[in-house]
């Protein structure tokens, strides 16, 4: 007779290290025993009987109903990302901005108030300052570095606080734990966009966040292939705030994109750590140039929030920014690059550089750009996987052209 299985020694995904979770989390093989996750390209699903359909729609019986509500391939991606974050649930979206939109709209209604840091990606700022007020939501932008400003902005009707850290494009760092305490003391939720840090370098849930958002287009894919987004949190909160909103408005992630993102997760830790090492070297190199007024990189001691970054992040990240004399100098630098591409994406395997004032933050009023330190001379550099020596040569050559 065969010996019975020792269930006490059975592997539990919750016990796995992050690298193992990234490769195997959420895996549910079919009867074919495939190694790579299958792609279920189907809009709908069949039922064994009319009674089975009735039970499925009522929630009495588990299972998939329609691709807008859920899909097996998408579910694996959601479970793997939730396992990596160490949180109960994940709801995937068609893009990072869909995730930001749904995350905020699901928590707010007319008459509510939201407080957000003023250093935000241009589209995030548009949602806060332009879209939400159209539907009766009051909004306040604050200097995210100033904890007193967060506290002063909170009102009796404040339901959510929203921030990016590191922030786009100048890597401003916000004390997530302190802002979480302010939010919770007011009975509000803290929503953190963690796209710049990635799940590898920063864990906002451990710092008190209630909802964490990702543009999966960035580090999770990391190879310039697909759009995607994710909202993570406790299942009770996700169901209460987002279940009906997602079901009826349809910001669904496609199964093919979910499969691509699963492949991205498998290598994300390796990519992010390698890119962060190179970014730190380039930040130090750029800081030595007499043509550079200042460098923005959380891993450098001259970063204004260096101490907070050391507490919150395990490395300085894959992105840096720096300031030249003006727009003409920034354009000369960008046009002098021969390896690094000029592109508004970031966290790609290929190094990318951009002039934020005329691209990602073009719609932000000039006074608001200047308030966060974003001048016409600022350049954002997303560091890829090329050889560090080649990148150093390319950057040095471009600086000579300034």
N, C-alpha and C positions, 0 to 999 in steps of 0.2 A: 504494500500500500504506500502511496505517496504521502509525504509529511504535509500536514495542513499549513497554510500560509500563516506567518506570524504578522498579524495586522498591526501589532505595536511598532514594528519596524518598517511599515509601509511608508514610502516617500510622500511627503505632503508639500505641495507647491509653496505654501507659506513659509516653509523652512529653507527654501532654496536661496542662494545668493543671487544678487541682481543679474549677473551674467547668465545664469541658468534660467531665470524667469524670462529674460529677453528672448531666449531661443525656444523655450518649451512651454511657456505659460499659456493656458487656455486651449491647448491642443486637444482636439476631439476627432480621432481618426474614424473613417468610415470602414466598412467591411473589407475594403480593398487594401487597407494597411499602408496607405501612402505616407511618405516621409515629409514631403512638402504639403502644406495646408491646401485643401481643395478650394477651388473658386466656384461658388454656387451662383451662376449667372441666371437668375430667375426673378421675375417680378412677384409671382404669387405661388401658392402652395395648394396641393389637393388634400382633401379630407376623405377618410374611409366611408363616411356617411354624413347625412344631413345633421344627425344628432351630434356627431363629432365636431362639425363646424360650429354648431350652437355652443358646445362646451368650450371650444377654443376661443370664440369671441367673448364669451362671458368671463373668461379667465379661470374657469373651473378645470380646464385641461391645459397643460403647458404645450407650447409649440409655436411655430411661426405662422403668420397670417398673410402678410403682405410685405414687400421689400421696403416700403416706406416706414414700417414699424420695426423691422428687424430681419436679419439674414444670417445664416450660419457662419459665413466667412467674416462678416462684420462682427458677429458676436465673439469670435476668437480674438480679433484685434482688441475689442473692448475689454475682454477678460484679461488679456495679457498686459495691457497698459494699466488696468486697475491693480493687478497683482504686483507690477513693478512699483507703483505708487504706494502700495500697502493700504489701499482704501477699498471700500465695498464695491463701488460701482463706477461705470464709465458709460457715457452716451456719446457716440461718434457723430460727427457732422461733416458736411460736404466741403467745408473750408474752415480755416482758423477764424475768419471774420464771422462766419455763421455761428461758430461756437461762442464768440464774444456776444453777439446779438442775442442768441437764445439764452445764454447764461444770465444776462441782465434783465431781459424782458420777462423771463420766467419768475424772477424774484420781485418784480415791480408792477404797480398799477397806478392809475391816475390818482394824484394826491400824495404819492410817496416821494421820498427824497433820496438821492444817491450822492455820495461824495467820492470824488476820484482824484488821483494825482494828476497834475497838469502835464507831466512828461509822459506822453503817450504816443503810440503810432498814430499817424494821421487819421486813419479810418476809425480807430477806437475813439479818438477825440471827437470825430464827427457824430458817432452814435451818442456819446455823452452830451455834447453841446447842441446838436442839431436835431437828432431823431427823437430821443426820449422826451424832450420838452413838447414836441408836437402832440404827444399823447397824454399830456398833463403830469408828467413826472418832473419834479424840480431837481436841478443838478447844481453842484458846486465843485469847482476845481480848486485844488490846494497845492501848495508846495509840498510834495510828498516827503521831503526830507525833514520837514518841520512837524514834529508830533503835536505841538501846541495848536498848529493850524488844523490838523485832523480833528482834535478834540473840540475846538471852537466851532467847526463847521457842522458838527452833529446836531440834529434837531430831533424833536419828539417823533417826527414822521420819517426819520432816516431808516431805510430798510437794508441798504447795501453800501459797502465801501469797496472801491475797485482800484487796483494798481497793477503796474508792470514793474518787475524788479529782477534783473537789470532792465532799465527802461530804454525804449527806442527813441532816438538813436545814440545818445551820449552816455549810455550805461550808468545812469543814476541809480543808486542803490537805496532802497527803502527798508526800514526796520520792520519786517513782516510781523514778528511776534508782538511788537509794541502796538502796531495798527490793529492787529487781531484783538488785542485786549480792549482797545478803544471801541471797536465794533461790537464786541460781545457785551461790554458794559452798557451799551445803548440798545441791546436787543437786536442788533443788525448782523448781517452776514458779511464776511470778508471774501471777496472774489479776487484771485490772483492769476494774472497772465504770466505763466512761467516759461514762455516760448524761448526767450533769450538764454536762460540758464539750462533748459532741458531737464528731464527727470533724472539725469545722471548727476548733475552738479548741485541741484537744490531741491529740497523736499518741503514745499510750503505747508503741507498738512501737519508736519511735525512742528511747524512754527505757529499753528493755530488757524490756518486758512479753512474755510468751509467749502469753497468751490475752487478748483484749479482748472485753468483753461490752457489748451495747447493748440497752436497751429502745427498740425502734424506735417504740414508742407515743409517745415524747417528741419530740425535735427532728426525727427522720427523717420521721415523719408530720407532727407539728407543727400539726395542725388538728383534733384531737379526733375522729378518724374510726374508726380500727381499732387493735387490739392487734398487737404483733409484737416479735420479739427476734432477736438475732444473736450468734453466737460466731465470732470470727475468729482465724486463726493460720496457721502453716505447714501445708500439706496433709498431710504425714506425721504430724504430731501430731494433727490433726483426725481423720484416718482411724483412727489407732491408739486414740485415747481415745473417740471419739464415733460412729464409723460404725455399729457394731452397736447401741449404746445408742439412737441415734435411730431406726434401722430397726425395732427391736423394741418400743420403748415409745411411739412415735408422737406426739411433740410438734410435728407438722408445721404450718408456716405455710400458710394457705389461699391459693390463686392470686389470689383477688380482693383479699385484704389485701396480698399482694405487689405487685399492680398499683397499689394506692393508695399504698403506700410508695415505689414508683418515682416516682410523681408528686410525692410529698413531697421526695424527693432532688433533684429538678430545681430546687426553690426554696430548699433548706435553707441554702445559704451566704448568700443574700440575707436570709433571715429571721433567722438567728442573729446576723449582724453588726448588723442594725438593732436587734434586741431587746437585744443587749449594750450598744449605745450608749445606749439609753433606760434600761436597768437601772443603768448607771453614774450617769446624771443623777439618777435617783430615789434611789439610795443616798446620794448627797451631800445631796439635799434632806432625806431622812428623818433623816440624822445631825445636822442643824441643830436638830431639834425638842428642846425641853427635856423632853418626855415620853418620849423614847427613851433607854434606858440605854446601848445599844450597837448598832452595825450590823455585820453580817457580809457582806462582799462582797470577793472576792479582788482586785478591781481597785483597792481603796482602800489607801493606805499604812498605815492603822491596822489592817489585817487582820494577825493574828499570823504568818501564813505568806506575807506579801506577796512577799518576795524569791523564794521557791520558785515561787509562782504566776507571777511575771514570767518565770522561766526555762522553765516548762512550758506556759504558756497564752499564746495570742496576744491574749486580751482577758479581762475579768473574768467574762464569762458572762451568761446571761439570767436568773439567779435570785439573789435576795438574801434575807437574813433580818434581823430586828431584834428587840430585846427591850424590852418595856414592863414596867410595874411588876408585873403579875400577870395571872391568867386573866381577871378582870373587865375589865381595860383592853384585853386582846387581843380579847376578844369585842366590846367597844364599837367598837374600830377596825374589825373585820371587818363588823359590822352597819352601820357608817356608810358603807361603800363603796357607790357607786351605779353605777359603770362596771365595776370589777373584780369578778369572780365569786368566790364562796366555793366552792372545789373542791380536791380532793386531787390532781388531775392537775398536770402542769407542762410547760413548754416548748411550750405551745400558742400559736397566733396570738392568742388571747384572754388577757388578763391574769387570773391566778388567784391567790387568797390562801387560806391555810389555817392552822389552829392545830394544829401537829404533835402536841402532847402528847395531844390528844383524838382524833386521827385517824390519821395515817400511823405514828405511834410509840406509839399507845395501848397495844399489847401489850408494849412494852418496860418492864421494871420501873422504878419511879420512881428508884431509886438509880442505875440505869444511865443513865437520861435525864440526871440531874443530873451524872453523871460526864463527859458530853460537853458540858455547858453548856446543855442543853435544859431551860429552866425553863417554868413555866406562862405566863410573859409573852411567850414567843417566837412570832413570826409569820413564816411563809415566804411570799415573794412571787415569783411567776413572771411575768416581764414579757413582754407580748405586742406586737402590732403596731399598737395604737391610737396616736393622735397623742400625743407626749410631753407636750404642754401639757394635754390632757384628763386624762391619767393623773396628772400632777402636781397638778392641781386636785382630783381625786378622793381622792388620798392625803392631801393637806393637809386637806380637809374631814373625812375619817375620823379624822385625828389630833386635830382639834378636838373630836371627840366622845368622846375618851378621858378 
